[in-house]
Amino acid sequence: MEAGTPRPGVPVRGSESGRPVMAALDLLGRRWAMRILWELSRAPAGFRELQRRCERMSSSVLSTRLDELTSARLLAQEGDGYRLTPLGQDLVEALSPLDAWSRRWAEEAGPERPEG
């Protein structure tokens, strides 16, 4: 089971020192966290709309991730919806090169072929 929201300077999965990059990787590596950020980068959304956009996500997992991402100051709740904060927007922008790389990787790797 995952402990509270990862924070820089506090031990996290894979790092006793809690180096900021390791805390970020712990947070972003949690199930559905990246998908929530991606969906909110496209447009703010309320709980039910996010759950719809994220297909099979349970309400309890969505609630936990929203709490963690809000506590990490990547999301803010306004009215009945959630939006990225400036820090969350910076994160999505920082991930843009990884998105570009993954597209190139997909092109070069091609579809997976069974061996044999």
All heavy atoms as an XYZ file, in Angstrom:
905
protein
N       0.850     -1.183      0.000
C       0.000      0.000      0.000
C       0.891      1.239      0.000
O       1.929      1.284      0.626
C      -0.881     -0.017      1.244
C      -1.975      0.995      1.219
S      -3.480      0.103      0.892
C      -4.602      1.320      0.498
N       0.461      2.258     -0.676
C       1.241      3.468     -0.785
C       1.016      4.351      0.434
O      -0.093      4.495      0.904
C       0.869      4.217     -2.060
C       1.219      3.408     -3.288
C       0.474      3.842     -4.520
O      -0.510      4.568     -4.402
O       0.889      3.433     -5.599
N       2.112      4.929      0.903
C       2.011      5.862      2.028
C       1.497      7.201      1.508
O       1.068      7.302      0.381
C       3.377      5.995      2.674
N       1.601      8.231      2.324
C       1.111      9.550      1.941
C       1.774     10.101      0.692
O       2.579      9.448      0.039
N       1.434     11.316      0.387
C       1.952     11.976     -0.803
C       3.467     12.122     -0.725
O       3.989     12.649      0.256
C       1.318     13.371     -0.940
O      -0.100     13.225     -0.962
C       1.781     14.070     -2.207
N       4.202     11.652     -1.755
C       5.655     11.821     -1.771
C       6.024     13.304     -1.716
O       5.378     14.139     -2.347
C       6.075     11.215     -3.108
C       4.971     10.288     -3.469
C       3.723     10.921     -2.922
N       7.071     13.599     -0.953
C       7.545     14.977     -0.815
C       9.068     14.992     -0.921
O       9.734     14.123     -0.364
C       7.149     15.541      0.538
C       5.673     15.623      0.748
C       5.333     16.879      1.522
N       3.898     17.009      1.666
C       3.101     17.591      0.775
N       3.594     18.082     -0.315
N       1.811     17.676      0.976
N       9.621     16.002     -1.596
C      11.084     16.124     -1.634
C      11.648     16.217     -0.222
O      11.049     16.839      0.660
C      11.304     17.440     -2.393
C      10.060     17.629     -3.195
C       8.950     17.048     -2.358
N      12.791     15.547     -0.013
C      13.456     15.600      1.283
C      12.989     14.554      2.276
O      13.536     14.437      3.354
N      11.963     13.784      1.889
C      11.426     12.733      2.751
C      11.635     11.407      2.019
O      11.398     11.331      0.817
C       9.917     12.978      3.021
C       9.321     11.854      3.837
C       9.710     14.318      3.698
N      12.105     10.355      2.715
C      12.305      9.074      2.030
C      11.056      8.635      1.245
O       9.929      8.778      1.718
C      12.605      8.097      3.168
C      13.214      8.959      4.235
C      12.458     10.262      4.138
N      11.290      8.153      0.033
C      10.223      7.671     -0.846
C      10.645      6.341     -1.445
O      11.781      5.908     -1.264
C       9.922      8.685     -1.989
C       9.373      9.986     -1.442
C      11.144      8.932     -2.852
N       9.745      5.717     -2.192
C      10.084      4.477     -2.877
C      11.337      4.685     -3.716
O      11.373      5.584     -4.547
C       8.946      4.113     -3.836
C       8.176      2.937     -3.499
C       7.114      2.609     -4.499
N       6.717      3.723     -5.363
C       5.816      3.632     -6.309
N       5.212      2.497     -6.533
N       5.509      4.665     -7.053
N      12.356      3.896     -3.481
C      13.570      3.965     -4.282
C      14.591      4.987     -3.829
O      15.638      5.116     -4.454
N      14.312      5.741     -2.773
C      15.275      6.754     -2.333
C      15.109      7.054     -0.852
O      14.101      7.626     -0.444
C      15.097      8.045     -3.131
O      15.946      9.058     -2.639
N      16.119      6.680     -0.084
C      16.106      7.014      1.344
C      16.322      8.509      1.555
O      15.902      9.064      2.560
C      17.173      6.206      2.094
C      16.820      4.740      2.236
C      15.537      4.515      3.014
O      15.362      5.118      4.085
O      14.693      3.726      2.546
N      17.012      9.161      0.603
C      17.310     10.585      0.756
C      16.109     11.465      0.397
O      16.063     12.621      0.790
C      18.491     10.977     -0.133
O      18.110     10.924     -1.504
N      15.186     10.933     -0.360
C      14.048     11.741     -0.784
C      14.435     12.826     -1.773
O      13.847     13.904     -1.775
N      15.437     12.522     -2.613
C      15.829     13.501     -3.628
C      14.582     13.946     -4.391
O      13.694     13.135     -4.673
C      16.845     12.887     -4.581
C      18.191     12.677     -3.912
C      19.216     12.014     -4.804
N      19.205     12.530     -6.157
C      19.518     11.800     -7.229
N      19.863     10.532     -7.090
N      19.511     12.330     -8.425
N      14.487     15.223     -4.750
C      13.284     15.725     -5.414
C      12.864     14.911     -6.643
O      11.686     14.622     -6.808
C      13.657     17.159     -5.791
C      14.629     17.571     -4.734
C      15.429     16.320     -4.447
N      13.822     14.508     -7.475
C      13.447     13.750     -8.671
C      12.849     12.398     -8.293
O      11.917     11.917     -8.942
C      14.627     13.607     -9.664
C      15.702     12.672     -9.117
C      14.137     13.152    -11.023
N      13.361     11.783     -7.223
C      12.832     10.487     -6.800
C      11.428     10.638     -6.220
O      10.560      9.799     -6.438
C      13.780      9.822     -5.796
C      15.138      9.471     -6.389
S      15.051      8.408     -7.873
C      14.465      6.897     -7.154
N      11.194     11.716     -5.475
C       9.852     11.972     -4.945
C       8.870     12.194     -6.100
O       7.751     11.684     -6.085
C       9.868     13.173     -4.007
N       9.313     12.940     -7.114
C       8.459     13.182     -8.281
C       8.151     11.871     -9.008
O       6.999     11.617     -9.385
C       9.117     14.179     -9.234
N       9.165     11.031     -9.206
C       8.948      9.749     -9.890
C       8.021      8.836     -9.092
O       7.209      8.117     -9.672
C      10.277      9.059    -10.186
C      11.134      9.737    -11.248
C      12.502      9.070    -11.331
C      10.439      9.748    -12.603
N       8.148      8.864     -7.767
C       7.253      8.069     -6.927
C       5.816      8.542     -7.130
O       4.917      7.740     -7.385
C       7.666      8.178     -5.465
C       6.866      7.269     -4.532
O       5.955      6.539     -4.999
O       7.143      7.297     -3.324
N       5.597      9.839     -7.048
C       4.244     10.381     -7.222
C       3.697     10.084     -8.613
O       2.574      9.586     -8.765
C       4.253     11.896     -6.974
C       2.914     12.608     -7.163
C       1.880     12.098     -6.159
C       3.098     14.113     -7.034
N       4.481     10.351     -9.641
C       4.008     10.176    -11.019
C       3.881      8.708    -11.408
O       3.145      8.385    -12.338
C       4.928     10.902    -11.989
C       5.006     12.409    -11.776
C       6.004     13.021    -12.737
C       3.636     13.051    -11.895
N       4.588      7.837    -10.689
C       4.524      6.411    -10.978
C       3.317      5.721    -10.367
O       3.080      4.538    -10.616
N       2.560      6.428     -9.602
C       1.373      5.821     -8.991
C       0.283      5.629    -10.036
O       0.121      6.459    -10.936
C       0.886      6.681     -7.823
C       1.918      6.659     -6.709
C       1.515      7.433     -5.521
N       2.541      7.226     -4.485
C       2.360      7.473     -3.226
N       1.218      7.967     -2.786
N       3.321      7.248     -2.357
N      -0.417      4.530     -9.878
C      -1.459      4.145    -10.830
C      -2.405      5.312    -11.096
O      -2.930      5.911    -10.170
C      -2.200      2.950    -10.250
C      -3.118      2.248    -11.173
C      -3.644      1.000    -10.533
N      -3.988      1.255     -9.142
C      -4.905      0.603     -8.466
N      -5.560     -0.367     -9.024
N      -5.153      0.897     -7.222
N      -2.593      5.634    -12.360
C      -3.515      6.650    -12.873
C      -3.063      8.094    -12.690
O      -3.699      8.999    -13.220
C      -4.924      6.494    -12.292
C      -5.612      5.243    -12.708
C      -5.784      4.115    -11.949
C      -6.243      4.971    -13.954
N      -6.476      3.171    -12.651
C      -6.776      3.675    -13.895
C      -6.415      5.705    -15.125
C      -7.456      3.084    -14.955
C      -7.097      5.123    -16.179
C      -7.614      3.825    -16.085
N      -1.977      8.362    -11.967
C      -1.574      9.753    -11.718
C      -1.293     10.489    -13.027
O      -1.775     11.612    -13.232
C      -0.355      9.804    -10.800
N      -0.512      9.877    -13.909
C      -0.178     10.533    -15.178
C      -1.421     10.744    -16.037
O      -1.550     11.767    -16.703
C       0.873      9.722    -15.935
C       2.227      9.733    -15.265
S       3.006     11.346    -15.277
C       3.285     11.559    -17.013
N      -2.317      9.774    -16.037
C      -3.536      9.914    -16.838
C      -4.372     11.090    -16.353
O      -4.916     11.852    -17.159
C      -4.342      8.610    -16.799
C      -5.653      8.651    -17.537
C      -5.447      8.760    -19.066
N      -6.694      8.881    -19.773
C      -7.392      7.864    -20.268
N      -6.958      6.627    -20.127
N      -8.518      8.089    -20.899
N      -4.489     11.262    -15.052
C      -5.250     12.382    -14.501
C      -4.612     13.703    -14.935
O      -5.309     14.619    -15.393
C      -5.325     12.290    -12.961
C      -6.197     11.085    -12.559
C      -5.869     13.587    -12.363
C      -6.082     10.718    -11.086
N      -3.294     13.796    -14.817
C      -2.602     15.014    -15.247
C      -2.818     15.279    -16.733
O      -3.074     16.411    -17.149
C      -1.110     14.919    -14.936
C      -0.755     14.937    -13.454
C       0.699     14.535    -13.255
C      -1.037     16.298    -12.848
N      -2.720     14.224    -17.537
C      -2.929     14.360    -18.986
C      -4.342     14.868    -19.278
O      -4.523     15.803    -20.061
C      -2.694     13.012    -19.667
C      -3.096     13.013    -21.102
C      -4.216     12.431    -21.636
C      -2.432     13.635    -22.190
N      -4.269     12.652    -22.979
C      -3.184     13.388    -23.347
C      -1.260     14.380    -22.293
C      -2.801     13.863    -24.597
C      -0.884     14.842    -23.549
C      -1.648     14.589    -24.669
N      -5.325     14.275    -18.659
C      -6.716     14.689    -18.906
C      -6.947     16.132    -18.489
O      -7.615     16.892    -19.193
C      -7.704     13.757    -18.194
C      -7.758     12.359    -18.757
C      -8.204     12.271    -20.209
O      -8.886     13.198    -20.699
O      -7.872     11.263    -20.859
N      -6.388     16.532    -17.357
C      -6.583     17.907    -16.898
C      -5.751     18.903    -17.697
O      -6.066     20.091    -17.714
C      -6.291     18.022    -15.405
C      -7.322     17.311    -14.517
C      -6.890     17.344    -13.063
C      -8.712     17.919    -14.690
N      -4.713     18.427    -18.379
C      -3.940     19.326    -19.245
C      -4.761     19.693    -20.482
O      -4.536     20.735    -21.089
C      -2.614     18.686    -19.664
O      -2.798     17.695    -20.647
N      -5.704     18.858    -20.825
C      -6.563     19.110    -21.983
C      -7.705     20.057    -21.628
O      -8.070     20.899    -22.422
C      -7.092     17.789    -22.511
C      -5.927     16.871    -22.908
C      -6.352     15.493    -23.237
N      -6.769     15.493    -24.626
C      -7.573     14.600    -25.151
N      -8.066     13.643    -24.400
N      -7.886     14.649    -26.415
N      -8.259     19.903    -20.409
C      -9.345     20.773    -19.946
C      -9.655     20.446    -18.492
O      -9.598     19.280    -18.097
C     -10.601     20.556    -20.787
N      -9.987     21.463    -17.687
C     -10.410     21.197    -16.308
C     -11.635     20.276    -16.318
O     -12.358     20.203    -17.308
C     -10.782     22.584    -15.772
C     -10.064     23.548    -16.647
C     -10.002     22.896    -17.994
N     -11.839     19.581    -15.197
C     -12.965     18.657    -15.122
C     -13.345     18.388    -13.678
O     -12.502     18.458    -12.783
C     -12.616     17.331    -15.810
N     -14.591     18.057    -13.482
C     -15.077     17.632    -12.189
C     -14.791     16.148    -11.977
O     -14.314     15.450    -12.878
N     -15.115     15.663    -10.797
C     -14.837     14.276    -10.415
C     -15.478     13.287    -11.394
O     -14.802     12.415    -11.922
C     -15.343     14.032     -8.990
C     -14.934     12.697     -8.435
C     -13.771     12.568     -7.707
C     -15.726     11.571     -8.649
C     -13.391     11.335     -7.190
C     -15.354     10.337     -8.134
C     -14.178     10.218     -7.409
N     -16.764     13.418    -11.636
C     -17.458     12.457    -12.512
C     -16.943     12.508    -13.941
O     -16.801     11.482    -14.596
C     -18.963     12.692    -12.480
C     -19.590     12.295    -11.164
C     -21.120     12.360    -11.249
N     -21.737     12.286     -9.952
C     -21.962     11.151     -9.296
N     -21.599     10.006     -9.813
N     -22.553     11.180     -8.118
N     -16.641     13.702    -14.436
C     -16.104     13.839    -15.789
C     -14.723     13.195    -15.883
O     -14.421     12.505    -16.855
C     -16.056     15.313    -16.203
C     -15.372     15.572    -17.531
C     -16.041     14.933    -18.739
O     -17.206     14.485    -18.640
O     -15.391     14.861    -19.798
N     -13.881     13.395    -14.862
C     -12.568     12.748    -14.858
C     -12.709     11.233    -14.819
O     -11.997     10.520    -15.532
C     -11.761     13.199    -13.644
C     -10.839     14.372    -13.837
C     -10.195     14.748    -12.513
C      -9.783     14.093    -14.869
N     -13.616     10.748    -14.014
C     -13.823      9.307    -13.925
C     -14.278      8.760    -15.279
O     -13.816      7.721    -15.718
C     -14.841      8.985    -12.838
C     -14.883      7.516    -12.492
C     -15.768      7.235    -11.307
O     -16.711      7.971    -11.029
N     -15.460      6.164    -10.595
N     -15.123      9.486    -15.970
C     -15.579      9.067    -17.298
C     -14.410      9.053    -18.284
O     -14.227      8.097    -19.020
C     -16.680     10.008    -17.809
C     -17.281      9.576    -19.140
C     -18.162     10.639    -19.756
N     -17.424     11.807    -20.195
C     -16.645     11.859    -21.287
N     -16.471     10.795    -22.033
N     -16.017     12.978    -21.612
N     -13.599     10.093    -18.263
C     -12.454     10.182    -19.183
C     -11.421      9.094    -18.919
O     -10.711      8.675    -19.832
C     -11.756     11.540    -19.039
C     -12.527     12.707    -19.582
C     -11.596     13.910    -19.561
N     -12.280     15.164    -19.474
C     -11.669     16.321    -19.258
N     -10.356     16.358    -19.096
N     -12.356     17.431    -19.187
N     -11.320      8.660    -17.680
C     -10.298      7.678    -17.302
C     -10.839      6.249    -17.291
O     -10.241      5.370    -16.654
C      -9.700      8.047    -15.948
S      -8.762      9.583    -15.973
N     -11.918      6.019    -17.963
C     -12.508      4.697    -18.152
C     -12.656      3.878    -16.885
O     -13.510      4.148    -16.091
C     -11.747      3.925    -19.233
C     -11.853      4.558    -20.601
C     -10.502      4.709    -21.268
O      -9.572      3.979    -20.916
O     -10.395      5.565    -22.159
N     -11.806      2.915    -16.656
C     -12.013      1.907    -15.617
C     -11.548      2.317    -14.221
O     -11.452      1.480    -13.340
C     -11.289      0.626    -16.012
C     -11.701      0.092    -17.358
C     -10.783     -1.014    -17.861
N      -9.372     -0.663    -17.865
C      -8.752      0.000    -18.838
N      -9.407      0.410    -19.893
N      -7.473      0.265    -18.750
N     -11.241      3.560    -13.990
C     -10.722      3.955    -12.684
C     -11.829      3.951    -11.630
O     -12.903      4.498    -11.848
C     -10.108      5.352    -12.742
C      -9.380      5.670    -11.468
S      -8.617      7.312    -11.337
C      -8.523      7.918    -12.953
N     -11.532      3.330    -10.503
C     -12.522      3.308     -9.421
C     -12.597      4.688     -8.768
O     -11.641      5.468     -8.800
C     -12.145      2.265     -8.369
O     -11.040      2.713     -7.616
N     -13.727      4.971     -8.150
C     -13.892      6.272     -7.497
C     -12.934      6.421     -6.324
O     -12.446      7.521     -6.053
C     -15.343      6.484     -7.068
O     -15.744      5.474     -6.183
N     -12.619      5.325     -5.626
C     -11.707      5.434     -4.485
C     -10.284      5.768     -4.946
O      -9.600      6.586     -4.314
C     -11.718      4.165     -3.635
O     -11.276      3.068     -4.380
N      -9.828      5.149     -6.039
C      -8.487      5.459     -6.556
C      -8.457      6.898     -7.071
O      -7.511      7.636     -6.798
C      -8.062      4.461     -7.658
C      -6.794      4.926     -8.362
C      -7.856      3.075     -7.072
N      -9.486      7.310     -7.791
C      -9.527      8.676     -8.298
C      -9.482      9.667     -7.131
O      -8.717     10.639     -7.163
C     -10.775      8.908     -9.152
C     -10.961     10.333     -9.679
C      -9.753     10.806    -10.485
C     -12.238     10.419    -10.511
N     -10.247      9.422     -6.119
C     -10.269     10.309     -4.963
C      -8.890     10.395     -4.306
O      -8.406     11.491     -3.978
C     -11.305      9.809     -3.953
O     -11.349     10.646     -2.844
N      -8.231      9.260     -4.137
C      -6.895      9.228     -3.539
C      -5.898      9.997     -4.398
O      -5.129     10.813     -3.887
C      -6.415      7.771     -3.352
O      -7.315      7.109     -2.466
C      -5.003      7.710     -2.794
N      -5.902      9.749     -5.697
C      -4.953     10.436     -6.589
C      -5.218     11.937     -6.626
O      -4.281     12.732     -6.615
C      -4.996      9.874     -8.012
C      -4.475      8.489     -8.146
C      -3.011      8.358     -7.707
N      -2.694      6.962     -7.605
C      -2.676      6.267     -6.476
N      -2.889      6.853     -5.325
N      -2.409      4.988     -6.476
N      -6.471     12.329     -6.667
C      -6.780     13.761     -6.659
C      -6.269     14.410     -5.380
O      -5.705     15.507     -5.415
C      -8.280     13.993     -6.831
C      -8.839     13.695     -8.222
C     -10.355     13.772     -8.209
C      -8.250     14.626     -9.275
N      -6.447     13.727     -4.248
C      -5.943     14.249     -2.973
C      -4.419     14.383     -3.007
O      -3.866     15.398     -2.576
C      -6.346     13.349     -1.805
C      -7.823     13.436     -1.468
O      -8.512     14.364     -1.953
O      -8.299     12.554     -0.711
N      -3.729     13.348     -3.524
C      -2.264     13.376     -3.579
C      -1.767     14.474     -4.508
O      -0.855     15.230     -4.161
C      -1.729     12.022     -4.053
C      -1.901     10.924     -3.044
C      -1.580      9.552     -3.591
O      -1.459      9.384     -4.829
O      -1.460      8.632     -2.768
N      -2.346     14.565     -5.692
C      -1.898     15.558     -6.665
C      -2.225     16.980     -6.216
O      -1.479     17.913     -6.509
C      -2.493     15.249     -8.048
C      -2.001     13.937     -8.673
C      -2.841     13.567     -9.887
C      -0.525     14.023     -9.031
N      -3.315     17.133     -5.484
C      -3.659     18.435     -4.925
C      -2.692     18.785     -3.791
O      -2.178     19.907     -3.718
C      -5.122     18.446     -4.437
O      -5.977     18.178     -5.548
C      -5.499     19.786     -3.839
N      -2.405     17.811     -2.929
C      -1.462     18.018     -1.832
C      -0.068     18.360     -2.364
O       0.651     19.159     -1.756
C      -1.405     16.757     -0.969
O      -0.455     16.895      0.050
N       0.297     17.785     -3.511
C       1.592     18.056     -4.135
C       1.595     19.384     -4.893
O       2.599     19.754     -5.494
C       1.964     16.910     -5.080
N       0.469     20.073     -4.876
C       0.296     21.385     -5.517
C       0.344     21.329     -7.039
O       0.679     22.324     -7.695
C       1.306     22.391     -4.976
C       1.116     22.655     -3.493
C       2.008     23.769     -3.006
N       1.720     24.076     -1.620
C       2.462     23.682     -0.605
N       3.538     22.968     -0.801
N       2.130     24.013      0.624
N       0.008     20.163     -7.603
C      -0.066     20.041     -9.058
C      -1.476     20.317     -9.563
O      -1.658     20.679    -10.729
C       0.375     18.641     -9.500
C       1.805     18.266     -9.111
C       2.116     16.843     -9.555
C       2.802     19.256     -9.684
N      -2.470     20.122     -8.700
C      -3.870     20.380     -9.026
C      -4.459     21.335     -8.011
O      -3.990     21.418     -6.884
C      -4.701     19.091     -8.969
C      -4.286     17.885     -9.769
C      -5.293     16.761     -9.571
C      -4.150     18.233    -11.229
N      -5.519     21.994     -8.442
C      -6.307     22.822     -7.523
C      -7.769     22.514     -7.787
O      -8.159     22.224     -8.925
C      -6.035     24.304     -7.754
N      -8.541     22.547     -6.730
C      -9.981     22.333     -6.864
C     -10.636     23.703     -6.881
O     -10.365     24.541     -6.025
C     -10.511     21.507     -5.700
C     -11.944     21.108     -5.878
C     -12.415     20.162     -4.797
O     -11.744     19.959     -3.795
N     -13.572     19.576     -5.004
N     -11.429     23.943     -7.903
C     -12.192     25.191     -7.939
C     -13.627     24.861     -8.258
O     -13.908     24.166     -9.214
C     -11.717     26.203     -8.955
C     -10.800     26.151     -9.863
C     -10.457     27.228    -10.814
O      -9.603     28.061    -10.503
O     -10.995     27.174    -11.911
N     -14.489     25.363     -7.383
C     -15.906     25.045     -7.562
C     -16.097     23.551     -7.486
O     -15.686     22.913     -6.532
N     -16.680     22.989     -8.531
C     -16.916     21.544     -8.541
C     -15.932     20.808     -9.446
O     -16.170     19.677     -9.844
C     -18.356     21.242     -8.955
C     -18.670     21.736    -10.360
O     -17.845     22.480    -10.932
O     -19.738     21.379    -10.882
N     -14.806     21.447     -9.785
C     -13.868     20.809    -10.693
C     -12.418     20.945    -10.269
O     -12.093     21.597     -9.280
N     -11.564     20.297    -11.039
C     -10.127     20.321    -10.817
C      -9.447     20.903    -12.038
O      -9.916     20.737    -13.162
C      -9.593     18.901    -10.578
C     -10.070     18.310     -9.284
C     -11.283     17.636     -9.212
C      -9.323     18.437     -8.120
C     -11.739     17.106     -8.013
C      -9.768     17.915     -6.918
C     -10.974     17.249     -6.884
O     -11.426     16.727     -5.696
N      -8.332     21.574    -11.800
C      -7.526     22.132    -12.882
C      -6.062     22.010    -12.494
O      -5.729     21.851    -11.311
C      -7.879     23.592    -13.137
C      -7.572     24.480    -11.960
C      -7.626     25.972    -12.276
N      -7.381     26.748    -11.078
C      -6.189     26.970    -10.538
N      -5.117     26.454    -11.082
N      -6.060     27.696     -9.438
N      -5.173     22.085    -13.479
C      -3.751     22.102    -13.195
C      -3.374     23.453    -12.606
O      -3.894     24.490    -13.027
C      -2.939     21.892    -14.474
C      -3.027     20.531    -15.153
C      -2.191     20.543    -16.430
C      -2.581     19.425    -14.236
N      -2.471     23.436    -11.651
C      -1.897     24.681    -11.132
C      -0.769     25.089    -12.089
O      -0.386     24.303    -12.968
C      -1.298     24.447     -9.733
O      -0.239     23.484     -9.861
C      -2.341     23.978     -8.738
N      -0.193     26.249    -11.921
C       0.979     26.595    -12.744
C       2.100     25.557    -12.613
O       2.752     25.214    -13.593
C       1.397     27.967    -12.202
C       0.096     28.579    -11.752
C      -0.659     27.410    -11.139
N       2.311     25.011    -11.417
C       3.316     23.971    -11.224
C       2.949     22.709    -12.004
O       3.806     22.072    -12.625
C       3.460     23.663     -9.724
C       4.623     22.784     -9.296
C       5.964     23.415     -9.670
C       4.555     22.557     -7.788
N       1.670     22.347    -11.998
C       1.208     21.199    -12.779
C       1.359     21.429    -14.270
O       1.741     20.521    -15.020
N       1.097     22.645    -14.714
C       1.277     22.977    -16.132
C       2.747     22.885    -16.524
O       3.080     22.379    -17.597
C       0.729     24.371    -16.425
C      -0.777     24.446    -16.326
C      -1.306     25.874    -16.343
O      -0.556     26.843    -16.247
N      -2.616     26.007    -16.454
N       3.623     23.349    -15.623
C       5.065     23.233    -15.873
C       5.486     21.774    -16.002
O       6.322     21.425    -16.837
C       5.875     23.889    -14.754
C       5.826     25.405    -14.782
O       5.339     25.989    -15.772
O       6.281     26.022    -13.785
N       4.913     20.912    -15.170
C       5.234     19.486    -15.232
C       4.815     18.899    -16.578
O       5.597     18.194    -17.222
C       4.545     18.724    -14.101
C       4.636     17.201    -14.183
C       6.085     16.727    -14.147
C       3.813     16.571    -13.084
N       3.598     19.187    -17.009
C       3.118     18.668    -18.297
C       4.031     19.154    -19.423
O       4.392     18.384    -20.314
C       1.645     19.057    -18.530
C       1.213     18.753    -19.953
C       0.743     18.339    -17.527
N       4.433     20.415    -19.358
C       5.342     20.957    -20.365
C       6.699     20.254    -20.312
O       7.298     19.950    -21.343
C       5.516     22.454    -20.153
C       6.265     23.132    -21.263
C       6.327     24.645    -21.076
O       5.277     25.252    -20.810
O       7.439     25.192    -21.197
N       7.191     19.985    -19.108
C       8.478     19.300    -18.948
C       8.426     17.877    -19.504
O       9.448     17.343    -19.946
C       8.886     19.277    -17.479
N       7.251     17.263    -19.497
C       7.101     15.899    -20.011
C       6.952     15.857    -21.532
O       6.997     14.780    -22.126
C       5.905     15.216    -19.351
C       6.088     14.915    -17.866
C       4.765     14.466    -17.256
C       7.171     13.881    -17.651
N       6.804     17.001    -22.159
C       6.619     17.061    -23.609
C       7.740     16.363    -24.389
O       7.457     15.616    -25.323
C       6.458     18.513    -24.049
O       6.224     18.579    -25.424
N       9.013     16.563    -24.029
C      10.059     15.824    -24.751
C       9.936     14.307    -24.604
O      10.249     13.566    -25.538
C      11.367     16.329    -24.122
C      11.012     17.668    -23.560
C       9.578     17.544    -23.106
N       9.478     13.836    -23.462
C       9.269     12.398    -23.285
C       8.152     11.907    -24.208
O       8.261     10.829    -24.799
C       8.943     12.081    -21.829
C       8.701     10.611    -21.498
C       9.916      9.750    -21.839
C       8.325     10.468    -20.039
N       7.110     12.693    -24.362
C       6.031     12.347    -25.282
C       6.569     12.256    -26.710
O       6.287     11.289    -27.429
C       4.911     13.389    -25.187
C       3.743     13.074    -26.108
O       3.275     11.912    -26.123
O       3.294     14.002    -26.814
N       7.370     13.236    -27.117
C       7.950     13.220    -28.463
C       8.858     12.004    -28.645
O       8.802     11.306    -29.672
C       8.730     14.513    -28.715
N       9.677     11.711    -27.642
C      10.551     10.548    -27.726
C       9.744      9.263    -27.844
O      10.067      8.380    -28.631
C      11.471     10.487    -26.494
C      12.291      9.231    -26.493
C      13.480      9.030    -27.115
C      11.934      7.983    -25.887
N      13.896      7.737    -26.923
C      12.959      7.071    -26.170
C      10.846      7.552    -25.128
C      12.941      5.752    -25.722
C      10.831      6.230    -24.687
C      11.868      5.358    -24.974
N       8.672      9.142    -27.053
C       7.882      7.908    -27.069
C       7.217      7.693    -28.425
O       7.065      6.551    -28.876
C       6.840      7.892    -25.953
O       5.852      8.872    -26.175
N       6.846      8.762    -29.105
C       6.277      8.632    -30.456
C       7.334      8.126    -31.431
O       7.058      7.277    -32.273
C       5.697      9.964    -30.911
C       4.456     10.357    -30.133
C       4.027     11.787    -30.471
N       3.076     12.274    -29.518
C       1.756     12.110    -29.626
N       1.260     11.472    -30.654
N       0.954     12.605    -28.700
N       8.549      8.665    -31.299
C       9.643      8.196    -32.169
C       9.948      6.732    -31.884
O      10.155      5.930    -32.792
C      10.881      9.054    -31.935
C      12.026      8.635    -32.815
C      13.173      9.628    -32.754
N      14.376      8.930    -33.133
C      15.492      8.949    -32.452
N      15.593      9.669    -31.358
N      16.536      8.269    -32.858
N       9.965      6.369    -30.623
C      10.210      4.985    -30.218
C       9.150      4.073    -30.819
O       9.467      2.999    -31.350
C      10.215      4.926    -28.700
C      10.375      3.562    -28.102
C      11.289      2.613    -28.443
C       9.613      3.021    -27.029
N      11.139      1.507    -27.648
C      10.104      1.737    -26.769
C       8.565      3.506    -26.257
C       9.584      0.923    -25.776
C       8.051      2.698    -25.265
C       8.557      1.422    -25.036
N       7.888      4.489    -30.748
C       6.799      3.679    -31.301
C       6.980      3.474    -32.802
O       6.759      2.375    -33.323
C       5.451      4.337    -31.006
N       7.385      4.518    -33.495
C       7.614      4.394    -34.945
C       8.742      3.430    -35.247
O       8.643      2.604    -36.149
C       7.930      5.763    -35.556
C       6.745      6.699    -35.619
C       7.146      8.103    -36.055
O       8.297      8.304    -36.519
O       6.294      9.000    -35.918
N       9.846      3.558    -34.513
C      11.009      2.710    -34.783
C      10.805      1.278    -34.311
O      11.281      0.345    -34.945
C      12.258      3.304    -34.131
C      12.712      4.555    -34.830
C      14.065      5.040    -34.353
O      14.821      4.245    -33.731
O      14.370      6.214    -34.619
N      10.113      1.104    -33.194
C       9.909     -0.241    -32.658
C       8.852     -0.987    -33.456
O       8.897     -2.213    -33.548
C       9.511     -0.159    -31.193
N       7.908     -0.256    -34.018
C       6.837     -0.897    -34.764
C       5.947     -1.719    -33.857
O       6.154     -1.769    -32.640
N       4.949     -2.362    -34.436
C       4.054     -3.195    -33.614
C       4.798     -4.401    -33.062
O       5.723     -4.907    -33.688
C       2.950     -3.618    -34.589
C       3.522     -3.420    -35.948
C       4.597     -2.368    -35.837
N       4.401     -4.819    -31.875
C       5.038     -5.982    -31.262
C       4.670     -7.233    -32.045
O       3.526     -7.441    -32.415
C       4.574     -6.112    -29.802
C       5.366     -7.146    -29.069
C       5.094     -7.129    -27.581
O       4.998     -6.028    -27.022
O       4.967     -8.206    -27.017
N       5.699     -8.022    -32.304
C       5.489     -9.262    -33.056
C       5.774    -10.452    -32.142
O       6.773    -10.436    -31.449
C       6.415     -9.302    -34.261
C       6.115     -8.231    -35.285
C       7.117     -8.300    -36.420
N       8.272     -7.434    -36.219
C       8.341     -6.152    -36.585
N       7.386     -5.592    -37.147
N       9.386     -5.429    -36.376
N       4.910    -11.453    -32.206
C       5.207    -12.650    -31.399
C       6.456    -13.340    -31.930
O       6.712    -13.346    -33.128
C       3.966    -13.538    -31.581
C       3.163    -12.932    -32.662
C       3.690    -11.562    -32.948
N       7.259    -13.860    -30.996
C       8.463    -14.579    -31.418
C       8.094    -16.014    -31.761
O       7.173    -16.571    -31.231
C       9.498    -14.534    -30.295
C      10.014    -13.128    -30.066
C      11.198    -13.125    -29.127
O      11.932    -14.128    -29.090
O      11.380    -12.107    -28.454
N       8.910    -16.579    -32.658
C       8.679    -17.988    -32.930
C       8.687    -18.309    -34.304
O       8.880    -18.304    -35.333
